Amino acid sequence: MTWVDANNYCNSRLVMDLKGYLVTITTNEENDFIDRMTRQLWSPLWRSYWISGLSKSRPDRDFGIYYYSSGPESGTLMYDVYTDKCTTFCNFDASEPNLQPDDNEIYLMSYHSLNGSWNNIEGPKTMFYFVCEYGGLQDPYIPPIRIGADQVINITNYSGIDFKIPIDIEFTKRSTGEKVNCTNPVGSSYGGIYCILDKSGSGSYNVRITNGQTILNTTFQYRPPRITVIYPEFNSTGYVSLTKGSTLTVSGDNFASDSLMSIHFADGTNCANISTIKTGVLKCTLDKDILNIENSILPITIIADSIYGQSIKPAFGLCLVGNQTTHSMTRWIIFIEWQLRGLVDT
């Protein structure tokens, strides 16, 4: 089916009283599960399938900015190609999503040749398989927030809660069982509940909302980590060093505590021994040589307290000694510029 037909088909489905929608992939675990299951169901020729995600260039002028097009997350930001910002979970290939200015609507699909990586494609006539998801539309929805932000939570899509009775909102961290309360809940004219977490955190949580008469359950996770700038180490003569033991300084957002962080490059190189310099800035050391920058660096996977983040288009800061540089660094700069432009061809 085309993306539009697949989206309409899923929306028309009802299984065990649960309304369907084109699948929204919001965690690494969900992405891996769907990839495994579809590999078993479909032959290699048909291992590409439509998923939720849409970018429109007209009339919204949001070309290059992707929104969830279905499910509880419908209408919320998924990915911004210009800032490399992902709000929940993204799994694009290194050169995706590209910018195709002649296309009015761009849809998202996943393909197995790259282990469930995502691609964007102009889809009015393109036909793939698709995955429908059921359930979740009836549950409260809590958009992810930044780690270390003001901890204001917005809960929408709730029903059956009487504000005349005190409301208790409890967050339970999945990995540790730690309890966090969301205090001072206030209803808004937009139909949401606002409250403030009494403790900052990271990772994912089960959420219980009750007024003593009605109990609602849902889930919540912090936004995925993101690397915005990488500063490589240079030796005394001004040449970049990307050998084992070299130090990288990275800046970004949504970093958890050091022991809960890990950074992985596309070729399997890890940046280990992570230490925080200040909020949003880390140092780490390469555990092996990076020999081929173009094929080794991107995409970068960052894990913060079990939340997977992906950096596809980070910037690279240079602090050269004198006027020296290297051929490899020049090629690195060209490659990153190509990535930032998001073009299909090199």
C-alpha positions as CSV (number, residue, x, y, z in Angstrom):
1,M,0.0,0.0,0.0
2,T,1.0,3.6,-0.3
3,W,1.6,5.5,3.0
4,V,-1.7,7.3,2.8
5,D,-3.6,4.0,2.2
6,A,-1.7,2.3,5.0
7,N,-2.4,5.2,7.4
8,N,-6.1,5.1,6.5
9,Y,-6.3,1.3,6.8
10,C,-4.8,1.2,10.2
11,N,-7.1,4.0,11.4
12,S,-10.1,2.0,10.3
13,R,-9.1,-1.2,12.2
14,L,-10.5,-2.3,15.6
15,V,-9.0,-5.3,17.5
16,M,-10.4,-6.3,20.9
17,D,-12.1,-2.9,21.1
18,L,-8.7,-1.2,20.6
19,K,-8.5,1.3,17.8
20,G,-5.6,0.9,15.4
21,Y,-3.2,3.4,13.9
22,L,0.0,3.4,11.8
23,V,2.8,2.3,14.3
24,T,4.5,5.0,16.3
25,I,8.0,3.7,17.3
26,T,9.0,5.5,20.5
27,T,11.7,3.3,22.0
28,N,14.7,1.3,20.9
29,E,13.1,-1.9,22.3
30,E,10.0,-1.3,20.2
31,N,12.1,-0.7,17.1
32,D,14.1,-3.9,17.6
33,F,10.9,-5.9,18.4
34,I,9.2,-4.8,15.2
35,D,12.3,-5.4,13.1
36,R,12.6,-9.0,14.5
37,M,9.0,-9.8,13.9
38,T,8.8,-8.4,10.4
39,R,11.9,-10.3,9.4
40,Q,10.1,-13.5,10.3
41,L,6.9,-12.6,8.4
42,W,8.2,-11.0,5.2
43,S,10.6,-12.1,2.5
44,P,13.8,-10.0,2.1
45,L,12.4,-8.3,-1.0
46,W,9.5,-6.8,1.1
47,R,11.3,-5.9,4.3
48,S,10.5,-2.2,4.0
49,Y,7.4,-0.9,5.8
50,W,5.6,2.4,6.5
51,I,5.7,3.9,10.0
52,S,4.2,7.0,11.5
53,G,5.9,10.2,10.5
54,L,5.2,13.1,8.1
55,S,6.8,16.3,6.9
56,K,4.9,18.8,4.7
57,S,6.6,21.5,2.7
58,R,3.3,23.2,1.7
59,P,1.3,25.0,3.0
60,D,2.8,24.6,6.5
61,R,6.4,25.5,5.5
62,D,7.6,22.8,7.9
63,F,9.6,20.9,5.2
64,G,12.4,18.9,7.0
65,I,10.5,18.8,10.3
66,Y,8.8,15.5,11.0
67,Y,5.7,15.0,13.2
68,Y,4.0,11.9,14.4
69,S,1.1,11.4,12.1
70,S,-0.8,8.8,14.2
71,G,-1.3,7.3,17.7
72,P,-1.2,9.1,21.1
73,E,1.8,11.2,19.9
74,S,-0.1,12.4,16.8
75,G,0.8,16.0,15.9
76,T,3.8,16.2,18.3
77,L,7.4,16.8,17.0
78,M,9.4,13.7,16.1
79,Y,12.5,15.1,14.5
80,D,13.9,18.4,13.2
81,V,16.5,18.0,10.4
82,Y,17.9,21.5,11.0
83,T,18.7,21.1,14.7
84,D,19.2,17.2,14.7
85,K,16.7,17.3,17.6
86,C,14.6,14.1,18.3
87,T,12.0,14.3,21.0
88,T,11.3,10.6,21.7
89,F,13.2,8.1,19.6
90,C,14.7,8.2,16.2
91,N,16.7,5.6,14.2
92,F,17.6,7.3,10.9
93,D,20.4,6.1,8.7
94,A,23.5,8.3,8.6
95,S,22.5,10.2,5.5
96,E,18.8,10.4,6.4
97,P,16.4,12.1,6.5
98,N,17.5,13.9,3.3
99,L,16.0,17.1,2.0
100,Q,14.1,16.7,-1.2
101,P,12.7,20.2,-2.0
102,D,10.5,19.1,-4.9
103,D,8.4,16.8,-2.7
104,N,5.2,18.2,-1.1
105,E,4.8,15.4,1.5
106,I,7.6,13.1,2.8
107,Y,6.7,9.9,4.7
108,L,8.8,7.7,6.9
109,M,9.6,4.0,6.4
110,S,11.9,1.4,7.9
111,Y,14.1,-0.9,6.0
112,H,15.7,-4.2,7.1
113,S,18.9,-3.9,5.1
114,L,20.2,-1.6,7.8
115,N,18.7,-3.3,10.8
116,G,15.5,-1.3,11.1
117,S,17.0,2.1,10.2
118,W,14.6,4.7,9.0
119,N,14.4,6.6,5.7
120,N,12.3,9.4,4.3
121,I,10.6,8.9,1.0
122,E,8.1,10.7,-1.2
123,G,5.3,8.3,-1.1
124,P,2.0,9.1,-3.1
125,K,2.7,6.2,-5.4
126,T,5.4,4.2,-3.5
127,M,4.1,0.9,-2.1
128,F,5.4,-0.9,1.0
129,Y,4.2,-3.2,3.7
130,F,3.1,-1.4,6.9
131,V,2.6,-2.1,10.6
132,C,-0.5,-1.2,12.6
133,E,-0.4,-0.6,16.3
134,Y,-3.4,-1.1,18.7
135,G,-4.0,0.4,22.1
136,G,-2.7,3.5,23.9
137,L,-5.2,6.0,22.5
138,Q,-7.3,5.6,25.6
139,D,-4.4,6.3,28.0
140,P,-3.2,9.6,29.3
141,Y,-0.3,11.0,27.3
142,I,2.8,12.7,28.8
143,P,5.2,14.4,26.4
144,P,8.9,13.9,27.2
145,I,10.7,16.7,28.9
146,R,14.4,17.6,29.1
147,I,16.7,16.2,31.7
148,G,17.5,19.0,34.2
149,A,14.7,21.3,33.0
150,D,12.1,22.8,35.2
151,Q,10.4,19.4,35.6
152,V,6.9,20.7,34.7
153,I,4.8,17.8,33.5
154,N,1.8,18.1,31.1
155,I,-0.7,15.3,31.1
156,T,-3.3,15.1,28.4
157,N,-6.0,12.7,27.2
158,Y,-7.2,11.8,30.6
159,S,-10.8,11.2,31.6
160,G,-12.7,10.3,34.8
161,I,-10.6,12.5,37.1
162,D,-12.8,14.8,39.3
163,F,-10.7,17.9,40.3
164,K,-13.0,18.4,43.3
165,I,-11.2,15.4,44.8
166,P,-7.4,15.7,45.5
167,I,-5.3,14.0,42.8
168,D,-2.3,11.9,43.5
169,I,0.3,11.5,40.6
170,E,3.1,9.0,41.2
171,F,6.0,8.2,38.9
172,T,7.9,4.9,39.5
173,K,11.2,4.5,37.8
174,R,11.3,1.3,35.8
175,S,14.9,0.5,36.4
176,T,15.1,1.1,40.2
177,G,11.5,1.3,41.5
178,E,12.3,4.8,42.8
179,K,9.1,6.8,43.5
180,V,8.7,10.4,42.5
181,N,5.6,12.5,43.1
182,C,4.2,15.1,40.7
183,T,3.0,17.9,43.0
184,N,0.5,20.8,42.8
185,P,-1.6,19.4,39.9
186,V,-3.6,22.0,38.2
187,G,-6.1,21.7,35.4
188,S,-5.8,23.9,32.3
189,S,-8.3,25.4,30.0
190,Y,-6.8,23.2,27.2
191,G,-7.8,20.0,29.0
192,G,-4.5,19.0,30.4
193,I,-3.1,18.6,33.9
194,Y,0.1,20.4,34.9
195,C,2.2,19.3,37.8
196,I,5.8,19.6,39.0
197,L,8.1,16.6,39.7
198,D,9.5,16.9,43.3
199,K,12.8,15.5,42.1
200,S,14.7,15.7,38.8
201,G,15.6,12.4,37.1
202,S,16.3,10.5,33.9
203,G,15.2,7.3,32.2
204,S,11.6,5.9,31.9
205,Y,8.8,5.7,34.4
206,N,5.4,4.0,35.0
207,V,2.8,6.6,36.0
208,R,-0.2,6.2,38.2
209,I,-2.9,9.0,38.4
210,T,-5.7,8.6,40.9
211,N,-8.3,10.6,42.9
212,G,-9.1,7.7,45.1
213,Q,-12.0,6.7,43.0
214,T,-10.5,6.4,39.5
215,I,-7.0,5.1,38.6
216,L,-5.3,5.8,35.3
217,N,-2.0,4.3,34.2
218,T,0.5,5.5,31.6
219,T,4.2,5.8,30.9
220,F,6.7,8.6,30.7
221,Q,10.3,9.0,29.6
222,Y,12.8,11.9,29.4
223,R,13.9,13.2,26.1
224,P,16.7,11.3,24.4
225,P,20.3,12.5,24.7
226,R,21.8,14.5,21.8
227,I,25.3,15.5,20.9
228,T,25.5,18.9,19.2
229,V,29.3,19.6,19.0
230,I,32.3,17.3,19.1
231,Y,35.8,18.7,19.9
232,P,38.5,16.3,19.0
233,E,41.9,16.2,20.7
234,F,44.9,17.7,18.8
235,N,48.5,17.0,19.4
236,S,51.2,19.7,20.0
237,T,51.8,20.1,16.3
238,G,48.2,20.8,15.6
239,Y,47.2,17.5,14.1
240,V,43.9,15.8,15.0
241,S,44.2,12.6,17.1
242,L,41.6,10.0,16.7
243,T,43.6,7.1,18.0
244,K,42.8,4.8,20.9
245,G,43.0,6.7,24.2
246,S,42.4,10.1,22.6
247,T,40.0,12.5,24.3
248,L,36.8,13.9,22.8
249,T,34.9,16.7,24.4
250,V,31.2,16.7,23.5
251,S,28.5,19.1,24.2
252,G,24.8,18.4,24.0
253,D,21.6,18.0,25.9
254,N,19.7,15.5,28.1
255,F,22.8,13.9,29.5
256,A,22.3,11.6,32.6
257,S,24.9,11.0,35.3
258,D,28.2,9.7,34.2
259,S,27.7,6.1,35.2
260,L,24.4,6.0,33.2
261,M,25.9,7.4,30.0
262,S,27.5,5.6,27.0
263,I,28.5,6.8,23.5
264,H,28.9,4.6,20.5
265,F,30.1,5.3,17.0
266,A,28.7,3.5,13.9
267,D,31.7,1.2,13.5
268,G,31.5,-0.1,17.1
269,T,34.1,2.4,18.5
270,N,33.1,3.5,22.0
271,C,33.9,6.7,23.8
272,A,34.5,5.4,27.3
273,N,35.4,6.8,30.7
274,I,32.7,9.5,30.5
275,S,33.1,12.4,32.9
276,T,31.0,15.6,33.2
277,I,32.8,18.9,32.9
278,K,29.7,20.9,33.4
279,T,26.0,20.6,32.5
280,G,25.8,19.6,28.9
281,V,29.5,19.0,28.4
282,L,31.3,15.7,28.7
283,K,34.7,14.2,28.1
284,C,35.4,10.7,27.0
285,T,38.2,8.6,25.6
286,L,38.2,6.4,22.4
287,D,38.6,2.7,23.1
288,K,40.1,2.1,19.6
289,D,41.4,3.9,16.6
290,I,39.0,5.6,14.2
291,L,40.6,4.8,10.9
292,N,38.0,5.9,8.4
293,I,36.0,9.0,9.5
294,E,33.4,8.9,6.8
295,N,32.4,5.3,7.5
296,S,33.0,5.3,11.3
297,I,31.6,8.3,12.9
298,L,27.9,8.5,12.0
299,P,25.3,7.9,13.2
300,I,26.4,8.3,16.9
301,T,24.3,6.4,19.4
302,I,24.1,8.0,22.9
303,I,22.4,6.2,25.8
304,A,21.3,8.1,28.9
305,D,19.8,5.9,31.6
306,S,18.4,3.4,29.1
307,I,17.0,6.1,26.8
308,Y,18.5,5.8,23.3
309,G,19.5,9.0,21.4
310,Q,21.0,9.4,18.0
311,S,23.1,12.2,16.5
312,I,23.2,12.3,12.8
313,K,24.4,15.8,12.0
314,P,26.7,17.0,14.9
315,A,29.0,19.9,14.4
316,F,32.7,19.6,14.9
317,G,34.7,22.3,16.7
318,L,38.3,22.8,15.7
319,C,41.0,24.3,18.0
320,L,44.1,24.0,15.8
321,V,47.6,25.0,16.8
322,G,48.9,27.6,14.3
323,N,47.6,27.1,10.8
324,Q,48.1,23.4,10.5
325,T,45.4,20.9,9.6
326,T,45.4,17.5,8.0
327,H,43.9,16.0,4.8
328,S,41.7,13.7,6.9
329,M,40.4,16.6,8.9
330,T,39.6,18.5,5.7
331,R,37.7,15.5,4.4
332,W,35.9,15.3,7.8
333,I,34.7,18.9,7.5
334,I,33.5,18.3,4.0
335,F,31.7,15.2,5.1
336,I,30.0,16.9,8.0
337,E,28.9,19.8,5.8
338,W,27.4,17.2,3.4
339,Q,25.6,15.7,6.4
340,L,24.2,19.0,7.5
341,R,22.9,19.8,4.1
342,G,21.2,16.4,4.1
343,L,21.7,15.7,0.5
344,V,21.2,12.3,-1.1
345,D,24.3,12.3,-3.4
346,T,27.9,13.0,-2.5
